[in-house]
C-alpha cells in the first residue's frame, strides 16, 4: 500500500503473532500536528492490511509485486482496496443519502481511489465500484 501516509506491510510470522508495520513518510512533528488526519490514514492502512490477514488465514494465495498494474489487479489487492475505498466513501458521505453526484464526489475525495483507479483493469474497476456501491447502500439501509 502506498499513499500519503506511506502504507503498511503485514507480517504473519507465527500462529499467534501478526504484525502490521506502518511506513510513515511524515516527521514526528507532522504526525503530532495532524493527529486527526494521521488517525484516518492509519485506519485506512489497517483496513487494507486486515483484508490481507483475512485472506492469509483462509489460505487464499498471496502474491506481491512492485509493478502497480499487476499489483493493483491481484485479487487480494482488489479486495483490500475495495474495503479502503468503501470506508473512505462512507466517511465522506457522512451518513447522507447517496446520490449519483455525491457518490462521484466521494470517490474523488477517496485517496485510495485516486491512487489506484487508473491502474485497475476495466473488470476490476467495475468490481470495486459495485462493491463500494453495495457497501454504501447496505450502510444506508442498515440505519
N, C-alpha and C positions, 0 to 999 in steps of 0.2 A: 504494500500500500504506500503510495507516495502522495503527498499533498502539502498543504500549508504547514501542517504540524510535523511532517517528516515521515509519518507512517509507523508501522509496527511489524513485528515478526513474532509468530507463535512458535514456541519450542516445547515439544512434547517429549520430555526426557525420561520419564519413567511412569509407571502406572499411577502413582499418586502425586506427580508433580507436573504442572503445566505453567509455563512462564510466558508472559506477553511482554516483549521489550518494545518500548515506545521511543522512537527516534526523534528527539526534539531538535529542530533546526533553530530554535529560539534561545536567546541568552536567558540566564536565570532572572535578570531584571525584567525582560519582556514577559516571561512567564508570570511573574508576580504582578505586573501592571495590567495583565489581560486575563485574569483568572476565569472570568465568565466564558470567554472565547476558548481558553485552554480546556475548560471542562467539556464544552461541546465537542471540540476536536478529539479529545481523549475518548469520549463516549463513542464517537463515530468509529475510531480505530478499534475500540473494544468490540463493537458490533461486528465489524469486519472479521476480526481475528476469532471471535467466538463462533462465527459461522464456520470457519476452518476447523475449529476444535470439534464442532458437531460432526463435520464430515470425517475427520480423523477417527473419532470414536465410533462411527458407524461403518468404518472400514472402506470408505469411498476413496478412490485413488487421488493422491495429491501430486501436483507437479508444478514447480515454479520455474519460470523462465524470465530472462531480462527483457525480451522483446515485448513491448507493450501490446502490439497487435495480437500476439499469441497469448501472452499472459492475461490480458483483459478478457479474452474469449474462452479461457479454460472454464469448464462448468463450475468448478468450486469458486472461482473468482467472480463469475457472473452472479451466482447466488449471493456471495458476500457483498458485492457492490449493490445488488438489488436491495438488500436489507439496509445498507447505509443510506441509499437514496430515499427509500421509503421513510426512514426515520427523519431525514432532513426535510423532506417534503411535508410530512405531518407537522413537524415543528414550525415550518414556515406558515402553514395554513392556520395554525393556532386554534384548531377546533372549528374553524369556519366551514360552512357548507361548500364543497368544492364545485367550481365551475370550470369550463374549458380554459378560460383566461387565467383563473387563479392557479390551476394546475400547471399551465405553461410558465407562469411567473415563479411558482415554487420550484419547478425543475431548473429554471435559470438560476435560482438562488442556491441550488444544491451544489456545493463544492465538488462532491464526488461525481455527480452527473456531468458537470463541466469538464472534469478531468478525463472521464472515460468514454463519454458518448461518441466521440468521433472515431474511436478505435474499436468500437463494438461492431460485429457483423450485423447486417440488417436483421437477421433472425434473432440474435441476442438483444439487439436494441428493442425489438418488439416484445421480446420476453420480459425484459426489465420494465418497460413501460406498462405492460399488462400487470406485472407483479406489483408495481407501485400503485397503479390504479386500484387494484384489488385491496391492497393494504389500506388505502385511503377510504374506500367505500366500506370496508369492514370496520374501520375505526369510527366512521360517522354513524354507521348502522348500529354499532355497539354502545352508543352513548347511554 
